[in-house]
Amino acid sequence: MASQEKYLRPSGKPHFWCPGCGNGIALGALLRAIDKVGFEQRDTVIVSGIGCSSHGPSFVKFHTVNSLHGRPLPFATGIKFADPDLHVIVFTGDGDTTAIGANHFIQTCRRNIDITMVVINNNIYGMTGGQYSPMTPTDAKSTTSVYGHIERPFSIPELASAAGATYVARGTTYHTRMLEDLIADGLESHGFSVIETISACPTNFGRRNNMRSAVDMMNWQRDHAVMMNKAADMTKEEMADKFIIGKFKDQQAPEYTDVFRALSDRLTEKEAQ
């Protein structure tokens, strides 16, 4: 089991996050998953963008990069391309991934580069004041949709699957052991892995949407999450206010750095002839 002393920086305490925030739970699940699969800290790089969740790498004893808003995937791609033997992990949020970073997200799925991405989805821009994001549910309230949000949110698993990611899953900060296992599977998968993590922002989402406390938000996750095998037997009406958790996709496809290295080797052999 991962220990605080092994993976967390003492200088990171007290942490940045609000009481009841799910980011710490997600970070804990990631660290336990890393420990479970046995990745060495010296061979692992954790990359973040900008946002509440992106403070996570500041608290851990790994090689870390805190990049620009929406740009963790290009940074992670460069790191993996420079040294394909490194384990590269992106720890970021729904705004970083599906708004300013959306095209980077799609293109990384398409390339299928061997990176594991943990996307914390708290349905809101938490750090900058509670504006709606592309993951804010229809009719939900935010500082920029005070009468209710009129747009539809993305489905991150469906978007990632369609764009070409080879491992796609969704968990929650309530179902912590399941989340840990899903992340561990993603770390071991050879290709682009996306693990959406449904999380809680009591400060900027919950209190505007009739969930006044972190406990209310955790209970909402418990009551609205449906395991994939159970969802298969439910009607559309029964699933109307629910969401599926579990493994959406797990398959093999050519990985980007493998293909590039094979091409480089062929070109080198050709030039030597």
TORVEX-475484 format. One record per residue (C-alpha): residue in one letter; x, y, z. Coordinates in steps of 0.02 Angstrom, whole numbers, padded with zeros to 5 digits, always signed. Layout:
N
AXYZ ...
//
This chain:
273
M+00000+00000+00000 A+00063+00173-00046 S+00129+00273+00102 Q+00121+00460+00127 E+00307+00465+00165 K+00352+00379+00003 Y+00247+00480-00119 L+00196+00647-00040 R+00305+00800-00015 P+00297+00869+00164 S+00313+01043+00088 G+00144+01017+00004 K+00049+01024+00168 P-00073+01099+00201 H-00141+01067+00026 F-00226+01192-00088 W-00397+01110-00103 C-00560+01161-00018 P-00639+01051+00117 G-00739+00913+00032 C-00651+00928-00136 G-00630+00760-00223 N-00459+00798-00297 G-00366+00726-00148 I-00465+00564-00161 A-00423+00551-00346 L-00239+00587-00313 G-00237+00455-00176 A-00314+00328-00296 L-00180+00371-00426 L-00038+00348-00301 R-00106+00181-00241 A-00125+00126-00423 I+00056+00174-00460 D+00111+00077-00307 K+00005-00072-00359 V+00081-00085-00534 G+00256-00054-00466 F+00310+00098-00565 E+00473+00172-00500 Q+00466+00356-00455 R+00625+00395-00554 D+00543+00322-00711 T+00376+00411-00691 V+00325+00587-00745 I+00160+00669-00693 V+00102+00816-00799 S-00038+00940-00762 G-00114+01094-00840 I-00202+01234-00746 G-00348+01217-00626 C-00387+01149-00453 S-00343+00970-00499 S-00182+01026-00583 H-00107+01067-00413 G-00098+00879-00381 P+00079+00852-00451 S+00143+00990-00336 F+00114+00875-00188 V+00202+00718-00248 K+00380+00650-00257 F+00392+00614-00443 H+00462+00704-00593 T+00323+00831-00622 V+00277+00965-00750 N+00146+01099-00719 S+00109+01159-00895 L-00007+01287-00976 H-00197+01288-00970 G-00263+01156-01089 R-00088+01100-01139 P-00038+00953-01026 L-00058+00827-01168 P+00064+00913-01289 F+00192+00924-01147 A+00161+00741-01102 T+00175+00690-01285 G+00343+00778-01299 I+00407+00691-01142 K+00350+00520-01201 F+00419+00548-01375 A+00588+00603-01306 D+00600+00451-01192 P+00471+00315-01231 D+00532+00211-01083 L+00461+00336-00958 H+00289+00310-00879 V+00196+00471-00920 I+00036+00518-00827 V-00076+00670-00850 F-00178+00726-00699 T-00299+00862-00751 G-00477+00928-00751 D-00631+00936-00861 G-00603+01116-00915 D-00422+01082-00962 T-00473+00929-01061 T-00637+00970-01149 A-00626+01159-01174 I-00461+01245-01216 G-00373+01076-01228 A-00509+00983-01324 N-00417+00969-01490 H-00259+00910-01402 F-00367+00778-01316 I-00441+00716-01480 Q-00273+00712-01569 T-00188+00617-01427 C-00328+00488-01433 R-00304+00474-01621 R-00115+00451-01607 N-00135+00322-01467 I+00026+00372-01380 D+00064+00276-01220 I+00005+00403-01091 T-00117+00378-00947 M-00237+00524-00920 V-00340+00546-00762 V-00475+00676-00795 I-00556+00749-00639 N-00733+00797-00688 N-00813+00910-00558 N-00932+00990-00686 I-00865+01166-00661 Y-00717+01285-00670 G-00682+01278-00485 M-00523+01381-00469 T-00575+01533-00569 G-00744+01565-00489 G-00870+01433-00540 Q-00899+01465-00726 Y-00982+01326-00826 S-00871+01204-00922 P-00910+01087-01067 M-00949+00957-00933 T-01078+01061-00838 P-01245+00969-00845 T-01392+01046-00937 D-01497+01155-00819 A-01359+01163-00688 K-01318+01333-00614 S-01149+01418-00615 T-01083+01596-00605 T-01103+01608-00794 S-01269+01514-00804 V-01364+01585-00656 Y-01534+01532-00727 G-01474+01359-00781 H-01352+01296-00912 I-01430+01276-01086 E-01293+01172-01169 R-01268+00983-01166 P-01109+00912-01090 F-00987+00797-01179 S-00975+00613-01136 I-00788+00596-01105 P-00785+00404-01123 E-00882+00409-01287 L-00775+00551-01355 A-00613+00463-01307 S-00671+00296-01377 A-00727+00369-01543 A-00566+00469-01562 G-00456+00314-01542 A-00401+00294-01360 T-00374+00109-01326 Y-00417+00107-01140 V-00566+00208-01078 A-00649+00201-00907 R-00751+00303-00785 G-00751+00298-00596 T-00801+00411-00452 T-00722+00477-00293 Y-00856+00381-00196 H-00807+00213-00272 T-00624+00233-00224 R-00564+00053-00237 M-00644+00035-00406 L-00563+00198-00462 E-00393+00136-00403 D-00414-00026-00502 L-00470+00066-00660 I-00318+00182-00652 A-00202+00034-00622 D-00272-00053-00776 G-00246+00106-00875 L-00066+00120-00817 E-00032-00057-00876 S-00120-00035-01044 H-00002+00001-01189 G-00081+00148-01277 F-00178+00305-01232 S-00281+00274-01075 V-00418+00392-01015 I-00497+00374-00843 E-00634+00500-00808 T-00658+00528-00622 I-00826+00600-00568 S-00783+00715-00424 A-00858+00846-00309 C-00838+01035-00299 P-00944+01086-00148 T-00882+01266-00154 N-00926+01316-00333 F-01045+01182-00395 G-01132+01097-00250 R-01196+01250-00158 R-01273+01320-00318 N-01358+01156-00363 N-01447+01099-00205 M-01300+00996-00140 R-01247+01099+00009 S-01108+00989+00076 A-00974+00868+00019 V-01077+00727+00098 D-01225+00775-00013 M-01113+00769-00166 M-01038+00600-00120 N-01213+00531-00089 W-01263+00595-00262 Q-01120+00496-00340 R-01173+00341-00243 D-01355+00356-00295 H-01329+00402-00479 A-01183+00292-00531 V-01230+00126-00614 M-01110-00017-00647 M-01094-00056-00832 N-01161-00233-00820 K-01315-00172-00726 A-01344-00027-00847 A-01356-00151-00991 D-01519-00217-00916 M-01596-00046-00879 T-01714+00051-00991 K-01678+00223-01061 E-01803+00296-00938 E-01720+00210-00791 M-01550+00279-00845 A-01615+00456-00876 D-01531+00536-00724 K-01393+00406-00702 F-01218+00383-00771 I-01117+00225-00806 I-00957+00181-00716 G-00834+00047-00763 K-00725+00000-00911 F-00791+00064-01077 K-00650+00006-01192 D-00495-00102-01177 Q-00414-00154-01340 Q-00247-00157-01430 A-00195-00043-01573 P-00028+00019-01642 E+00055+00135-01516 Y+00132+00295-01582 T+00309+00284-01516 D+00321+00100-01565 V+00272+00141-01744 F+00393+00288-01751 R+00539+00186-01684 A+00505+00046-01808 L+00500+00172-01950 S+00662+00253-01890 D+00747+00082-01883 R+00693+00043-02062 L+00757+00209-02125 T+00922+00184-02034 E+00943+00012-02111 K+00901+00080-02284 E+01029+00220-02268 A+01162+00094-02213 Q+01139-00012-02369 
//
